[in-house]
Amino acid sequence: MLENEFYRQRMRAYSMYASLNEQRAALLEAVQIRGSVFGDG
């Protein structure tokens, strides 16, 4: 039972991480194009 919960939580964490990467992809691309995090690059 505990092992199933461990794997369920692990898969949830991987899913959340993948979602985060998708959401921040546009931001990271904009920073790379600008050359600065602050926009005054």
C-alpha positions in Angstrom: 0.0 0.0 0.0 2.7 2.5 0.9 4.7 1.5 -2.2 1.7 2.3 -4.4 1.3 5.7 -2.7 5.1 6.4 -3.3 4.8 5.7 -7.0 1.6 7.7 -7.3 3.2 10.7 -5.7 6.3 10.3 -7.8 4.3 10.3 -11.0 2.4 13.3 -9.8 5.7 15.1 -9.2 7.0 14.2 -12.7 3.7 15.4 -14.2 3.9 18.7 -12.4 7.6 19.2 -13.4 6.7 18.5 -17.1 3.8 21.0 -16.9 6.1 23.6 -15.3 8.6 23.2 -18.2 5.9 23.7 -20.8 4.6 26.8 -19.0 8.0 28.4 -18.7 9.3 27.6 -22.2 8.1 30.9 -23.7 9.6 32.8 -20.8 13.0 31.1 -21.2 12.9 31.8 -24.9 12.2 35.5 -24.4 15.1 35.8 -22.0 17.4 34.1 -24.4 16.3 36.4 -27.2 16.7 39.5 -25.1 19.9 38.4 -23.5 18.7 39.5 -20.1 16.2 38.5 -17.4 15.4 42.1 -16.7 14.7 43.2 -20.2 17.3 46.0 -20.3 20.0 43.8 -21.8 
